[in-house]
Amino acid sequence: METTGIFSNKAEKYAKYRWDYAAQAIQTLFEVTQVSHQSSVADIGAGTGILTKHFIGKVGHIFAVEPNPQMRRLAARALGANPTCLIIDGRAEATTLPDHSIDLITVAQAINWFEPEPTKAEFTRILKPGGWLAILRNYETDPEVGEALERIFPPETDTLQFKSGSNTPRSFYYGGDDYLRQSFAFTNQATWEQFLGAHSSASYAPDEESPLYASFERAAKEVFDRFSTGGVMVTHAATELYLGQIRET
């Protein structure tokens, strides 16, 4: 199944409403890897640049590799004016970057869409000796909220969920268990518009033109009304960071 276009109709919402990553997670990433103005970083599956932006002005070059044209367009609109940020039409399995040119690869939740074997081979190819791989994801930490949110998505959209990459253990990419794994708590405050926008940007949420959208929106409103106070929902969440070097296996 070709999945590149799944976010084409969701790109604007993705850019506007998706959560950022915990500041402490980003700080830890810099402290451990020691990337600097002499470093080159590749953000793979960069989307609209939510993670990419944290490297602008702090490293020598940041390459935002993204196959979806709508996502690339929004990344270029937000970040492309900076000469150290290059927006690249590429995939995790074929980034177009030169051999052994990258000090740090970053990947967020897009890793769940990648084909594991060719992706690892490509990461190994473009990383410099001693280079780093950072994998990040955000998730709700309140089980009650998480369970309620799972029920807002119509079962008919299950086919749009992540490919086989979501079942691949992170240790596969590192070639073993020698990596840092740490979670950093944060809170997110959202109005109804922001809440709906964030969740309707998910791959498995129906598009607004879909006949399933009305029921999805009603279910989302029920969750928002249940857990919000004064028109604002505070979500307790965390950024999970995996950080290590790829070992040959």
N, C-alpha and C positions, 0 to 999 in steps of 0.2 A: 504493500500500500504506500503510495506517494503521500508524504505528510507535510512537505514544504509549504503548501498553500493553506494549511489549516488556520493559520493566524492572519491570513490576508484581510479578512473582514473584522478582525479584532485588534488590529495594530494600534489604532488611535486610542482605544480604551486601555490597551496594554501600556502604552506610553504615559497615559494620564493617571491611571489608577493603581497600577501594580505597586506593591510594597517595595521599598528600598531595603537594603541589608543593614543589620545592626552595625553601628559605628565601631564597636569593639571588635567585631569580626574582621572588618577591613583593617583596623589598626594592627591586629594580631598577624594578619597576612603580611603586612609590610614589615613588621618587626622580625618575623621568622625568616622570610625570604631575602630581606635586605635589598629588594629592588630599589633602584635609584635612577637618577637622570642619565645614567650610562646603560640602562636596561631596556630590553624590548619585551613587551608583554602582548600575548594574544588572547583575546576574549572570544571563545568559540561558542557559536550559537548566541551571539551578542544581543539579538533582538533589537530593541529600540535604544539600547545603550545604558540601561539602568545600572549595571555593574561597571561597564566600560568607563563611565564618567569619573569614577573614583581614582583613575590612574592619570587623567589628564593633568599636565603640569607637574607630575610627580615622577614620571619615567621618561626615558628618551623617546620611545615610540609605543603607542598602543594600537594594535590591529584588531578591529572589530569585525569578526568573520561571521557573516549571516547570509543564508541562502534565500530568504524571503524578501522580495523587492519592496513590499510595503513597509516592512520592519526596517530595512536598510534606509529607506527614504526618510523615515522619522529619526533614525539615529544620525543620519547626515545633517538633518535640519537642526538637531539639538547640539551636535558635537563636531560636525564637519568643518567648522570655521577654524578649529585649532589645527595647525600644521603637523602636530605630533600625533594626531589621531587619523588613522586611515581606515575607511569603511570598505570592506572587501566582500565581494560576491564569492562565497566559498562555503564548503561544508566541513563538518568535523572529519569526515573520511578523506577529504581532498581540499585542504585549506588554501592551496596555491602559494604558501609561504616557503622560503628557501630552507634547505637542509640546515639543521643545527644553528638556527638564527634567533631562537626565543629563549629568554631567561625564565619566564613564568607563563604557564597556560592557566587561564581561569575559565571555569565552566559553571553556570548556574543550573537551574532546573532543566535546561535544554538537553542535558546529558541523557535524560530518559528517552530522547528521540534518536540517539545515535546508534549506529551499528557497532557493537563493542569491539570485535576483532580488528576491522580496518581502522577504527578510531584510535585504538591503542597504538597500532603501527604508525599512524600518521603523527600522533603526539610524540612518539619516540623519534621519529624522523626530524621533526622541526625543533625539538628541544636541544639546547646546548648541553654538553656534559655537565652534570650537577644541577640541571634546571629543575624547576618546581612545577607541580600540578596542584591547583586549588579547586575544589569542588564545593559549591555553596547551595544551600536551599533554605527557604523560609517555610515555617509551618506553625499552625496554631498549637498552643500548649494546653488549652482548656479542653478536656475531653468532651464535656457536655456541648460546647459550641461546635467542636469538630464533628461530633456525631450528627448534630442538627444540620450542619452545612452539607454533609454528605447526601442528605436526603433531598436537597433542593434541585439536584441535577436529574433530569429525566433519564430513566434506564435506557431509552432508545439511543442515547448518545454514548453509550459504553464503547462503541466501536471507534470512537475518536480519542480514546485514552492512549497513554504512552505505549510505544512499541516495546520490543523485547529488552531494550536497554534499561528499562525500569527494574527488571529482575536481575540485573547484573550487579553483583556485590562491588562496592567501591574498591575492595582489595584487588580486584582483577586489574584495574587500571594502574595500581601501584606495584603490582607484581609481588604482593605479600601484605603483611599486616603492619609494616613499619611506617606508620604515618600518624600525624596528629589528627584527632577527632575531638572537636569541642563545640559546645552550643553556647550562644550568647543571647540572653533574653532581651526583649524589647516590647513596647506596647505600641499599638496603632489605633488612632482615633479616626472614625469615619462617619460622615453624614450618610443619609440614605443613598444619595447619588453616588458617593464614593464607594460605599459598600457594594451596591449593585454593579457599578462599573468594574470593580476589581474582580468580582466573581463571574461576571459575564465575559471577562477576558480569558477565562479558562478554556482550554482546548475542548473540553467535554461539555461546555455550556452552549445551548442553541443560539444561533444568530438571531437578531431581531426580526428578520424576515421569516423565520421558521414558525410553523404552527405550534411548536412546543414552547415558544418563548413566553407566552402569556402565563402558562402554568408555572414555568420556572420563575418568573418575576413574582408571582403571588407567593410561592413557597419561600423565596428569598425575603420578601417583605415580612412574612410571618416570623422568620428567624430574627430579622432586624428588630421588629417590634418587641419580641420576647426578651432580647438581651440588651437593647439600647436604653439609655436614660437621657431624657431631654433632647431627643433627636440625634444623639451621638452614641455610637457603639465603640466601646473600648475593647480591643482584642489583645489578649496576652499571647505573645508569639516568641519565636526564637529563630535565629540564623544558625544553622548547623554548618560547620566548616570542617572539611577534610583537607589536609595539607601534607604533602610529602614529595618524594622523588621517585621516578619510575625506575624500577629495577628490571633488568633483563631476566626472563624466565625461560 
